Amino acid sequence: MCFRRARPLEKMLESGLLIADPPRAEWERGGRVRYSVNGELVSLLYLQLGQALRIL
């Protein structure tokens, strides 16, 4: 991606926190992409954070 602001989005896609529809391999220039949160992964990471901080 060429825009500076898109870097955090790119990182979240690479890490699996966000899911793109259509998948990145099918993106077309000028096309629309819908993003959704990978709830399972976010919950797992949140749980691990709580355990690391000894909150949970």
Distance bins in CASP14 RR format, pairs under 12 A and 6 or more apart:
PFRMAT RR
TARGET T0000
AUTHOR 0000-0000-0000
RMODE 2
METHOD distances of the structure
MODEL  1
1 7 1 0 0 1 0 0 0 0 0 0 0
1 8 0 0 0 0 0 1 0 0 0 0 0
1 9 1 0 0 1 0 0 0 0 0 0 0
1 10 1 0 1 0 0 0 0 0 0 0 0
1 11 0 0 0 0 0 1 0 0 0 0 0
1 13 0 0 0 0 1 0 0 0 0 0 0
1 14 0 0 0 0 0 1 0 0 0 0 0
1 24 0 0 0 0 0 1 0 0 0 0 0
1 27 0 0 0 0 0 1 0 0 0 0 0
1 33 0 0 0 0 0 1 0 0 0 0 0
2 10 0 0 0 0 0 1 0 0 0 0 0
2 29 0 0 0 0 0 1 0 0 0 0 0
3 9 0 0 0 0 1 0 0 0 0 0 0
3 10 0 0 0 0 1 0 0 0 0 0 0
4 10 0 0 0 0 0 1 0 0 0 0 0
6 12 0 0 0 0 0 1 0 0 0 0 0
6 13 0 0 0 0 1 0 0 0 0 0 0
6 14 0 0 0 0 0 1 0 0 0 0 0
6 33 0 0 0 0 0 1 0 0 0 0 0
6 35 0 0 0 0 0 1 0 0 0 0 0
7 13 0 0 0 0 0 1 0 0 0 0 0
7 14 0 0 0 0 0 1 0 0 0 0 0
8 14 0 0 0 0 0 1 0 0 0 0 0
8 15 0 0 0 0 0 1 0 0 0 0 0
8 17 0 0 0 0 0 1 0 0 0 0 0
8 18 0 0 0 0 0 1 0 0 0 0 0
9 15 0 0 0 0 0 1 0 0 0 0 0
9 16 0 0 0 0 0 1 0 0 0 0 0
9 17 0 0 0 0 0 1 0 0 0 0 0
9 18 1 0 0 1 0 0 0 0 0 0 0
9 20 0 0 0 0 1 0 0 0 0 0 0
9 24 0 0 0 0 0 1 0 0 0 0 0
9 33 0 0 0 0 1 0 0 0 0 0 0
9 35 1 0 0 1 0 0 0 0 0 0 0
10 16 0 0 0 0 0 1 0 0 0 0 0
10 17 0 0 0 0 0 1 0 0 0 0 0
10 18 0 0 0 0 1 0 0 0 0 0 0
10 20 0 0 0 0 0 1 0 0 0 0 0
10 24 0 0 0 0 1 0 0 0 0 0 0
10 35 0 0 0 0 0 1 0 0 0 0 0
11 17 0 0 0 0 1 0 0 0 0 0 0
11 18 0 0 0 0 1 0 0 0 0 0 0
12 18 1 0 1 0 0 0 0 0 0 0 0
12 19 0 0 0 0 1 0 0 0 0 0 0
12 20 0 0 0 0 1 0 0 0 0 0 0
12 35 0 0 0 0 1 0 0 0 0 0 0
12 36 0 0 0 0 0 1 0 0 0 0 0
12 37 0 0 0 0 1 0 0 0 0 0 0
12 38 0 0 0 0 1 0 0 0 0 0 0
12 41 0 0 0 0 0 1 0 0 0 0 0
12 42 0 0 0 0 0 1 0 0 0 0 0
12 45 0 0 0 0 0 1 0 0 0 0 0
13 19 0 0 0 0 1 0 0 0 0 0 0
13 20 1 0 0 1 0 0 0 0 0 0 0
13 21 0 0 0 0 0 1 0 0 0 0 0
13 23 0 0 0 0 0 1 0 0 0 0 0
13 24 1 0 0 1 0 0 0 0 0 0 0
13 25 0 0 0 0 0 1 0 0 0 0 0
13 27 0 0 0 0 0 1 0 0 0 0 0
13 33 0 0 0 0 1 0 0 0 0 0 0
13 35 0 0 0 0 1 0 0 0 0 0 0
13 36 0 0 0 0 0 1 0 0 0 0 0
13 37 0 0 0 0 0 1 0 0 0 0 0
13 38 0 0 0 0 0 1 0 0 0 0 0
14 20 0 0 0 0 0 1 0 0 0 0 0
14 24 0 0 0 0 1 0 0 0 0 0 0
15 37 0 0 0 0 0 1 0 0 0 0 0
15 38 0 0 0 0 1 0 0 0 0 0 0
15 41 0 0 0 0 1 0 0 0 0 0 0
15 42 0 0 0 0 0 1 0 0 0 0 0
15 45 0 0 0 0 1 0 0 0 0 0 0
16 23 0 0 0 0 0 1 0 0 0 0 0
16 24 0 0 0 0 0 1 0 0 0 0 0
16 35 0 0 0 0 0 1 0 0 0 0 0
16 36 0 0 0 0 0 1 0 0 0 0 0
16 37 0 0 0 0 1 0 0 0 0 0 0
16 38 1 0 1 0 0 0 0 0 0 0 0
16 39 0 0 0 0 0 1 0 0 0 0 0
16 40 0 0 0 0 0 1 0 0 0 0 0
16 41 1 0 0 1 0 0 0 0 0 0 0
16 42 0 0 0 0 1 0 0 0 0 0 0
16 44 0 0 0 0 0 1 0 0 0 0 0
16 45 0 0 0 0 0 1 0 0 0 0 0
17 35 0 0 0 0 1 0 0 0 0 0 0
17 36 0 0 0 0 0 1 0 0 0 0 0
17 37 1 0 0 1 0 0 0 0 0 0 0
17 38 1 0 1 0 0 0 0 0 0 0 0
17 39 0 0 0 0 1 0 0 0 0 0 0
17 40 0 0 0 0 0 1 0 0 0 0 0
17 41 1 0 0 1 0 0 0 0 0 0 0
17 42 1 0 0 1 0 0 0 0 0 0 0
17 43 0 0 0 0 0 1 0 0 0 0 0
17 44 0 0 0 0 0 1 0 0 0 0 0
17 45 0 0 0 0 1 0 0 0 0 0 0
17 46 0 0 0 0 0 1 0 0 0 0 0
18 24 0 0 0 0 0 1 0 0 0 0 0
18 33 0 0 0 0 0 1 0 0 0 0 0
18 34 0 0 0 0 0 1 0 0 0 0 0
18 35 1 0 1 0 0 0 0 0 0 0 0
18 36 1 0 0 1 0 0 0 0 0 0 0
18 37 1 0 0 1 0 0 0 0 0 0 0
18 38 1 0 0 1 0 0 0 0 0 0 0
18 39 0 0 0 0 0 1 0 0 0 0 0
18 41 0 0 0 0 1 0 0 0 0 0 0
18 42 0 0 0 0 1 0 0 0 0 0 0
19 33 0 0 0 0 0 1 0 0 0 0 0
19 34 0 0 0 0 1 0 0 0 0 0 0
19 35 1 0 0 1 0 0 0 0 0 0 0
19 36 1 0 1 0 0 0 0 0 0 0 0
19 37 1 0 0 1 0 0 0 0 0 0 0
19 38 1 0 1 0 0 0 0 0 0 0 0
19 39 0 0 0 0 1 0 0 0 0 0 0
19 40 0 0 0 0 0 1 0 0 0 0 0
19 41 0 0 0 0 1 0 0 0 0 0 0
19 42 0 0 0 0 0 1 0 0 0 0 0
20 26 0 0 0 0 1 0 0 0 0 0 0
20 27 1 0 0 1 0 0 0 0 0 0 0
20 31 0 0 0 0 0 1 0 0 0 0 0
20 32 0 0 0 0 0 1 0 0 0 0 0
20 33 1 0 1 0 0 0 0 0 0 0 0
20 34 1 0 0 1 0 0 0 0 0 0 0
20 35 1 0 1 0 0 0 0 0 0 0 0
20 36 0 0 0 0 1 0 0 0 0 0 0
20 37 0 0 0 0 0 1 0 0 0 0 0
20 38 0 0 0 0 0 1 0 0 0 0 0
21 27 0 0 0 0 0 1 0 0 0 0 0
21 31 0 0 0 0 0 1 0 0 0 0 0
21 32 0 0 0 0 1 0 0 0 0 0 0
21 33 1 0 0 1 0 0 0 0 0 0 0
21 34 1 0 1 0 0 0 0 0 0 0 0
21 35 1 0 0 1 0 0 0 0 0 0 0
21 36 1 0 0 1 0 0 0 0 0 0 0
22 28 0 0 0 0 1 0 0 0 0 0 0
22 31 0 0 0 0 1 0 0 0 0 0 0
22 32 0 0 0 0 1 0 0 0 0 0 0
22 33 1 0 0 1 0 0 0 0 0 0 0
22 34 0 0 0 0 1 0 0 0 0 0 0
22 35 0 0 0 0 0 1 0 0 0 0 0
23 33 0 0 0 0 1 0 0 0 0 0 0
23 34 0 0 0 0 0 1 0 0 0 0 0
23 35 0 0 0 0 0 1 0 0 0 0 0
24 33 0 0 0 0 1 0 0 0 0 0 0
24 35 0 0 0 0 0 1 0 0 0 0 0
25 33 0 0 0 0 0 1 0 0 0 0 0
26 32 0 0 0 0 0 1 0 0 0 0 0
26 33 0 0 0 0 1 0 0 0 0 0 0
27 33 1 0 0 1 0 0 0 0 0 0 0
27 34 0 0 0 0 0 1 0 0 0 0 0
36 42 0 0 0 0 0 1 0 0 0 0 0
37 43 0 0 0 0 0 1 0 0 0 0 0
37 45 0 0 0 0 0 1 0 0 0 0 0
37 46 0 0 0 0 0 1 0 0 0 0 0
38 44 0 0 0 0 1 0 0 0 0 0 0
38 45 0 0 0 0 1 0 0 0 0 0 0
39 45 0 0 0 0 1 0 0 0 0 0 0
39 46 0 0 0 0 1 0 0 0 0 0 0
39 47 0 0 0 0 0 1 0 0 0 0 0
40 46 0 0 0 0 0 1 0 0 0 0 0
40 47 0 0 0 0 0 1 0 0 0 0 0
41 47 0 0 0 0 0 1 0 0 0 0 0
41 48 0 0 0 0 0 1 0 0 0 0 0
42 48 0 0 0 0 0 1 0 0 0 0 0
42 49 0 0 0 0 0 1 0 0 0 0 0
43 49 0 0 0 0 0 1 0 0 0 0 0
43 50 0 0 0 0 0 1 0 0 0 0 0
43 56 0 0 0 0 0 1 0 0 0 0 0
44 50 0 0 0 0 0 1 0 0 0 0 0
44 51 0 0 0 0 0 1 0 0 0 0 0
45 51 0 0 0 0 0 1 0 0 0 0 0
45 52 0 0 0 0 0 1 0 0 0 0 0
46 52 0 0 0 0 0 1 0 0 0 0 0
46 53 0 0 0 0 0 1 0 0 0 0 0
46 55 0 0 0 0 0 1 0 0 0 0 0
46 56 0 0 0 0 1 0 0 0 0 0 0
47 53 0 0 0 0 0 1 0 0 0 0 0
47 55 0 0 0 0 0 1 0 0 0 0 0
47 56 1 0 0 1 0 0 0 0 0 0 0
48 54 0 0 0 0 0 1 0 0 0 0 0
48 55 0 0 0 0 0 1 0 0 0 0 0
48 56 0 0 0 0 1 0 0 0 0 0 0
49 55 0 0 0 0 1 0 0 0 0 0 0
49 56 0 0 0 0 1 0 0 0 0 0 0
50 56 1 0 1 0 0 0 0 0 0 0 0
END
